Amino acid sequence: MATRFSTQFSRAALVASLAIGSALALAQPAPGMAGAQVGELRAPKMHGEGGRAGHHGDGQFAKRMEMLKSKLNLNATQETQYNVAREATKRAMDAGQAARRDAAAKAKTELAKADPDLAGLLLQRENLKEVNATERKAALGEWAKFLGLLTTEQKAVVKSQLLSRMQKMPGA
């Protein structure tokens, strides 16, 4: 039950963040651990295997963000803050991806042992969520500043995008 709620919450958070410009690297489980139960390991999904590796579909995100940005008709101050937020998001995503790669390498090394520390792997998976919390929080703060600069009309555009994306979510 907690996993189902967590999955639905994660999807909702991702859709909202994509629509307003932050596809933050929400802490994903280490590759090979995605969706795994205790004692169960899965091979990491790679690009083209039905999953999104790395930056949650960088190309699609970039296209959606540019489309949304063009609809907002940003002024110079908003444009500057948008760029600051976008760069903060990129740093957070890069830090999250590096942490996941590192965790996967450590997991692979541990699993190569005759007597692997499976409990340690489970804790590593949980700790991964906190690895780049500082970068994610900084990016969220920058997006909050950006959103605070929007006019009522621009907020209506963002709202429309949010509602549209949410309606496309399974179970929404």
N, C-alpha and C positions, 0 to 999 in steps of 0.2 A: 504494500500500500504506500509506504513512504517513497519507494522508488517511482511508482506511478505518479504520485503528487510531484515529486522532485522533477521528473521528466516533463510533466505538463507545465510546471512553474518555469523550468529552464527554457522551454519553447516560447512561452509567453514573454519572458524577459528578453530573449533574443530578438523576437519579432519587434518588440517595442524599441529596443536599442537600435536595430537596423533602420527602422523607420525614422528615427530622430537623429541618426548619424553615429551611433556608437555600437559597433559590432565588437564589443570588448571581448577579450578572451575570457569568457566566463570559464571558470576552472573546469576543465574537462578531465576525466580520468586519464591516467597514463595510457598510452597506446598499449593494446594487449589486455587492458583491464576494463575497457568500455562495456558497461552493462553486465560485467561479470559478477557472479555471486561468489561467496567465499569458497575457495577451492576450485574455482572454474576460471580458466584463462582463455582468452580469445586472441587470435592473431589481429594485429592492428589493420584497420581498413586503410587502403591507399587510395590516392586519386583514381577515379575511374572504377572503383569497386562499390559504388553505391553509397559511399560515405563522404563526408567532407573532412579532409585532412588539413592540418595547418590552420589557416586563417578563415575558416568558415566560408570558403568560397570567395576568395578575394575579388575575382573578376566580377561576379554578380553583385557583391556588396558595393564595389566601386561604381558600377553602373547605376545601381539604385541611388546611391548617395549623390552622384552627379545629376541624376534626373530630379531628385528632390531639391537639391540646391538650386537648380535652374528655375524651378517653380517658385522658389521663395524670393527671388529678386533681392538678394542681400545688399545692404549698404556697406560702406567700407569698414566700419567697426564690426559689423556682423561677419563679414568676409574674413577679417583678421582672426576673430575668435573661432570661427569655423575651422580655419587652418590650424590654429593652436590645438583645438580639440581633436581634429583628425590626426595630427602628429602624435598627440598623447595616446590616442587609441592605437596607433601603429606600434608605438613603443610597448604598450601593454600586451598587444597581440604577439609581438616578437618575443617578449619575455616569457609569456605563457607557452609559446611554441618551444622555446629553448628548454624550459623547465620540463615539458612533456618529453622531449627528446632525451634529456638527461635521465629522467625517471625510467624511460623505456630501456635505456642502456643499462642502468643499474638493475632493473628487473631481469633483463636477459642474463646478466652476469650472475645474479642470485639463482636464477632457475637452472643455470648450467651446473650448479653444485649438486653433489649427491644428496645432501640434506639441506635443501633451501629453507630460508627463514620466511615461510609463507605469512606468518603474522606480521613480520616486518614489511612485507610487500603490501599488505592490507593497510598498514599505518602509513606507508609511503603514499599510497593512493589518496588517502584522506589529507595528508599534509600538503599534497600538490595543490590543493584548493587555496592554500594560504601563501604559496610561493611568491606570486606577483601581486599580492593584494594592494601594495602601495601604488604600483603603476595603474592598476585598475581603478582604484579610488581617485587617483589624480586625474585620470581620463574622464571619469564620471563628473568630477568637479568642473572640468573644462566644458563638458557638454551642458552641464547645468547653467554655467555662465552664458553659453551660447543661447540656450533656450530662453534665458531671462532677457535676452536682447531682442527677441522676436516681437513683432507687432501682433495685434489681435488677428489681422488678416493672415499673417504668416503662420500663426498658431492653428488657424483653421485648416490650412493646407496640411500641416503636420498631423493634425487630428484625423483628417480624411485618410491620409496614408496609413496611419496606425489602425484605424477601423478596417480599412481594406485588407491589410496584411493579417489582422486578427481573424477576419472572416474566412481566410484561406487556411487557417490552422485546423488540423484535425481535433475534434472535440471542443472547438470554440463555440 
